[in-house]
Amino acid sequence: MLNFVNCRIRYNFKVIPWYTKAKTLLRERHITLEQVGKKLGIGKSNVSQMLNGRTNAKIGYIKGIADMLNMSVAELTSEDHYYVSDETERELIDAVRDLDEKQKREALKMIAILKALDT
């Protein structure tokens, strides 16, 4: 069984545990411990212990939380992914992921135009 308790992510030049990131994102999205517990099939107190790093998290639980956050397990647990807490930035990132390379270049051009209009 994989154990991700010590898996960490990088944010603002500091490393934080995956469960701290998950807890913050769940709170920002108004997802309750009860909702997480229902999705995972465990109690609210078990969810709380897991999100406070007091118990080991099974990979299935981490996957369930990542699904609730519309993220992959890699995004939730990896140091190589940026932690984005702003909802608008998150929506932009999600939208860009669905674009092909040509569309991404066009989107960057449009953003440059918007920036130029703002100055």
N, C-alpha and C positions, 0 to 999 in steps of 0.2 A: 504494500500500500504506500502511495506517495504521501509525504508529509510536507505541507507548504507553510508551516508556522513560521519558519525562518526566512521565507522568500521575501524579498524587499524590493521596493521601487524607488526611483530617484525623483525628487521634486524640489525645486528651488535650491539645488546644490546640497540637499540633505537626503539621506536615505530613510524611508519610513516603511514599516511593514505593510504587506498587502491588505491586512485586515483593517488597518487604520484608514487606508485609502477607501476600502469598501464601505466602512462605517460612515465616512464623510460623504461619499457619493449617495449612499442610501438616505442619509439625513437630508441632503440637498434636494433629493427627488421625492421627499416626503413618503418614503417607503418604510413602513414600520417593522419592528422586530417580529410582530405577529404575522405580518404578510410574508416575511422571509421564512419564518418557521413553517407556515402553512405550505409554502412552495417546496421546502426541503423535507417536510414531513418530520420535523423535530419541534421541540418546545421553545418558547421565547427565551427562557433562561439559558438553554443550550446555545442559541444563536448569540446571545449576549456574551457568554463565555468565549465563544469562538471569535467574535469580533473584538474582543478585548485581549486576545492572545493567550487566554488562560487554558484553552484546550486545543488539541490538534484538530485540524480541519481535514476531513476526507475530501479527495479530489472532486467527488460528486457534489459536495456542498459548495465548494468554490465555484464549480461550473454553474450550479444553480444560481448563485449570487451574481456571477458574471452575466448570465442570461438576463436576470432581472435588471441589470444595469446596461444592457445592450452592448456588452463588451465580450471579448474573447478572454479565456483564462490567461492567455499570454499577456494581454493588455493589463489585466488586473494584477498580475503577479510579477511582471518583468520590470527590470531596471531600465530597459531600453525604450520604454514607452512613456511619453509625457503624460502627466496627470493634469487633466483639464477640468476645472471645476465650474467654469462659466458655461451656462446652458447654451448660449448663442455660439460660442466657439465649438462646443461639442456637436451642435447641429451642423455647423460648417464642415467639420472634420468628417462626420458621417456622410454628408452629401458628396464631398470630394472623393471619398472612397469608392463610390459607385461610378465615377467617371473614368473614361479611358484616358490615355496619356495626352492625346490631342485636346480633349475637353479640359483637362487639368491645366494645360498651358494657356488655353483661352480664358479660363477662370482667373489665372494669375494676371493676365493682361487687364481683365475687367477690374480686379482689385487695385492694380496700379492706377487705373483711370480714376477710380473712386478716391484713392489717396491724393491724387493730383488735384481733384476738385475740392478737396477739403482744405488745401493749403492756400 
